[in-house]
Amino acid sequence: MSSSTEIQPFHIDIPQSELADLRRRLAETRWPAELPGPARSRGVPVEEIRELARYWGSEFDWRAAERRLNEVPQYRTEIDGVAVHFLHVRSADPDAIPLVLNHGWPNSVAEFTDLIGLLTEPEDPAAQAFHVVAPSVPGFGCSDAPRETGWTVERVASMWARLMARLGYDRYLVQGGDLGSYVATALADAASEHVAGLYITGGLGFPTEADVPELTEAEHAAYTAMMAADWVTGVDHHALLRSAPQTFDFGWSDSPVAALAWMWQKFHDFSAAGPLADAIDRDAFLTNLSIYWFTRSFGTSAWPYYDSIGFAWPRGSAAVPTGVYSGPPGVRRLAERTAKIAHWPADNPAGHHFIAMDRPDAYAADLRRFVAASSR
């Protein structure tokens, strides 16, 4: 880049040789045997992955996905010595509110493909519109990877604060889901004079073991059900990525089927409303997976785990109004110990952990409800 503060247009253009290499590797997969036991008791079923690999290699249209991604204005700029990729879509509405969208793991800004238009150009002219900025976290997708250890969500939040200032936004909202909820919270805490509100997909007020004795009967039942869910009892990616991401990255970066099986496992674990195929469109899933594959992001996106000191639920912000898409099974009175709760719905449509990808219409509608609630 010619200037450390210059903002340069960017578009995704994967070389045809990379597509040919992917298809060759998929065709030459050395398939394992199906292990005995009930379905999914040993991991994702072989035939499920066989069919997905066949579709990825012979029917999935990456060029169509690439064109759709490139319909959204994209840019790169250098912050803290790292080239950061971000989407930036300004609404035509003069009263639009700037909004930072923070993606999760193992996701990317592709998570927001269907959501952005609903936010920037709502069908209802009376609905609140937003100017959307969606950065790719360093190590994810088209952002550069960190070159040293010691990265934190606080460091990323500081980068986003500088990005918003560079774009000319002084006052804005921040959103986050999964990893993005931690980045968004850190941004709200670090730049509270600029952040008008914090909106998190979920996870606030989840009881710890120390909270269990004081739970009501209904709260205890919800807590018990939560602790038995796949997204809690599934593969412990926190432990795996904290301990040996380099080891596993050899498989993820060399074998597209290994990468496919790993991401399919995690997306399935995160599906809270039935089969994954009913929650996330297959092409949307493969678009996200392909971004990881082509940018070799499986290992570089592991830093939030190996640079962390352990797992803790999101806490929201005590500095700015905080809202959630899904309150339960969290408990509001527990969330209010660390967050300034302004919006706590109990009846939003359920769905995938990445609800902005699963139900963008419901997500956009609830985000607007949060804006109305937090401005009272």
Disulfide bonds with the S-S distance in Angstrom:
none
